[in-house]
Amino acid sequence: MPINIEVSAPMTREEIKSYIKKLQLNFPIDYQELKKEQINDQEFMLKYSKGNYFNEPFKLIPILDKFKITNYGLIEVPVSPINIINVDI
């Protein structure tokens, strides 16, 4: 199932660390780094596996390393399970 993910402006690792620390003060988020794997000159792939079953990807951050995007950071946010109530009619 396709999902929409916000992509932010590129940041350095130091900027990302500071940003994540600020977010974690108020929100229960997880962060992981995804390795960029080049397929050809115009395409690349990111391999992602969920760290937590109840989290959903929220924001992708291109990581700048010496003026080149080398990897991507991914912020995950918790999504509460939906309780289904069966009502007998």
C-alpha positions, 0 to 999 in steps of 0.5 A: 500500500503506497504511503505519502512521506514528506521530504524535507530540505537536505541537512547535515548529520549535525543539523539532523541530530539537533532537529531530532533532539528538539522533536523528541522533547515533545513527541515520541518519534523514532529515527533511522538512517537509510542507505542510498543504493544507486541503481543507475545514473538517474535512479536509486533505492532506499531499503527500509524496514519498520523499527516498530510495528506501530510506527509509520514513516513520516518524514524523509531527510536527505543527508548532506555530506560534503555537498553531496546527498549520501543517505537519507534519514527517516522519522517515524511516528507512532500510530495508535491501533484502531479498536474495532467494536462489534455491536450486535444488532 
